[in-house]
Amino acid sequence: MRDAIRAIRDMRYVSTAGDAVFSLGSIGTEKTMKILLGCRAVEDAGAWPTKSELVGWGHDIEKLNARLLTAIDEGVERTTATGYSARLAERVRESTIIPLLFATFARYGMSGRFHHLDILATDEPGERDQPSEYWERVELHVRAIRPEFQEIPYGDNRALDSYEERLRGFIANELDAWWFNVHRLGVQGCFGELGKTIGWEIWEPGRPEPSAAHD
């Protein structure tokens, strides 16, 4: 997760750095979700999911996120501090940026990494939109909902570079906040007793709480 967030912050051109962002993002979020869902399964069934069960969950980040949100809804009332946990859960659920970001990761995780190779092999347009187009939807959404990003400084290269750095920093902050919030939900017991321990393990030691976690 740390590397995915850093890659988003550092990305200058989607055409050259997008693969790194999408790869790190899809791997990081999938692992985080499956670990927390596994903890929930241990709490409910007394055992870690079998290999076939894990395979059955698949790699679709959007579907895994739906599972995770259900687990959060079911687990909030079992947490140590229910009021605090409810606020964490609300922040996770109410972000309008995270679903678009996860759609980008899901697209890449399903077949996006082979998108251009498939076109070369078949000499035909891909059946799905390329992952970079999903990323464009993320940026367009942020521009639409945040006044500070609605004026794009075209014609001034230095100002445009600064604008894009701030825009991608904002998106990175959203993913950082999601990571922090699910980590804290784990620590609070939302995913069971094992999740209290694992909740600490999925967060980088010494990493500060992101300010976006409360926005």
N, C-alpha and C positions, 0 to 999 in steps of 0.2 A: 504494500500500500504506500509506504514511504516513497519508494522509487517511482511509482505511478504518479503520485502527486508532484514530485520534483520534475518529472518529465513533462507534465502539463505546464508547469511554471516556465520551464526552459524552452518549450516549443516555440520556434519562430515561424517555421513554414510547415503546414500540415502535410504538404506533398513529400517532404523529406523526413520529417520527424514523427509523422502520424503513426507509422507502424510500431514504433517504440512505445508511444503513448497507449495505443490500443492494446498492444500485447501485454504490457505491464498492468494496465487497468483491468483487462479481462481476467488475467491470472490472479491478480491480487484480490479482486472482489469475489471471484468464485471461491477461492480458498477460504477467505474470511467467512463467507456465507455458509459454506459446507461445514466448517469447523463448528460454528455456532449452532447450526441445525443438528449436527451430530451430538453436541452436548444436550440439546433439547431431547433428542431420541434416547439418550442414556437416562435422562430424568424420567421419561415417560415409559420406556420399555425395559430399562435396566441393562441395556447393551448398546455398544456402538453399532451403527448401521452396517450391514453386511456389504461386501463388495458389490453384489448385484443391486442392492438398494441404492448405493451411492451412484452406480452406473445409471440406474433408473432416474435419478434426479437430473441427469444430463448436465450440459454445459451452458444452457441458455440463462444468461444473467437475469433477464427479466422474469423468467419463471422461478428462478431461485429467490429472487427478491420478493416475489409474491409469497413464497413459502416462509421467508424470513419475517415478513410483515405479519403474517398469520401467527407465527410463533411469538412475536413481540406482543401482539394483542392478547394472546392467551396467557402470556407470562408476566405481564406488568403487575397484576394484582398479587403475584407471589413474591414480589421483590422486597428488599429490605426497606426501602423508602419509596412508597408507592407514588407519592406526589412528585418527587424528583424524577422517578422513572417515567411517569406519565408525560412529563415535559420533554424528556429525551425522546420518547416514542413519537410524540407529536411533531417534534422537529424532524425526525426521520421521515415520517409519513407526509408532511406538508411541503417538503421541498418540491418545487416544480422543475428544478434543474436536474436533480439526481435521476429521475426516470429517463430523461433524454440522454443523459450520460451513460446510463446502463444499457439503453437501447443501442448506443454506439458500440459499447463493449460486446454486447450480445451479437450484434451483426458481425463484428470482427471475429469473435470466438467461433461462430458457426461456419463461416467460410470466407470472411473478408481477407484473411491472410493469403488466400489463393486467388483473390479477385483478378488481379492483373495477369497472373499466370494462366488463368482460365481463358481470358480474352486472347492472349497470345496463342494458346493451343487451338482455340476454335475459330479465331478471327471473327468472333461475334460479340456483341455487347453482353455484359453480364446480366443474369436474370434479376439480380437484386441491385439496389443502389449501392455504390461503393461506400465503404466506411467513412471516408472523408465527407460525404454528403450528410451523413448522420451527424458528424461533428459540426458541420455548418448549421444544422438545426439547433444544436446546443447554443452556439454563439448568437444566432438570430434571436433565440428566446431570451437570452440574457439582455441583449440590446433592447428588446421590447419591454422588459419589465423593470429595468434599472435606468433611471434618468441619466446617470453619469456616463452611460455608454451609448446614448441615443444620437449624439453628435459625433460623426466619424471624421477625423481631420484629414480628408483626402487632399493631396497636393502638398503636404508637408511630411516628408519621409520620416524625419526625426519624431515628430508628434505622433505619426501613425504607428511607428515602432513602439513608442511609449504606451499608446492606447491599447495595442494588441497585447503587450506585456501585462497591463493592468486587467484586461478582459480575461486573459487566460489565468492570471493569478486569482481572479474572483472565482472562476470555475474550479481551480485547484482547491481553493478554500472550502468550497461546497463539499468536495470529496473528502477533504480533511475532517470537516465537521461530521459527515456521515460516519467515517471511521471512528472518530472519538465517541460519538453517541452510541454506536453499537458496542464498542468496548465498555463504556460505562454501564450500559444495560446488562452486559454479561457479568460485570463485577457485582451489580446489584442483585443478581440471581434470576434474571429474566429467562435464562436458558438452563436453569437448574443449578445444582450444587457444583458439578464439574465446570459449568460455565463461569462460576465465580472465579475459579483459578485461571481458566483459559482466557477469560476476559482481560486479565492482566497480561497474558502472554501475547495477545494479538496487537498490543499497543507498544510502541517504541519507548523503552525506558528513558525517562528524562525529557521526553517530548512535551512541550507546553500545550496546554489546552487551547485549541483554536478559538479565536474570538468569534468566528462564524458559527460556532456551535450554539450560540445564543441568539443569533440574528433571526 
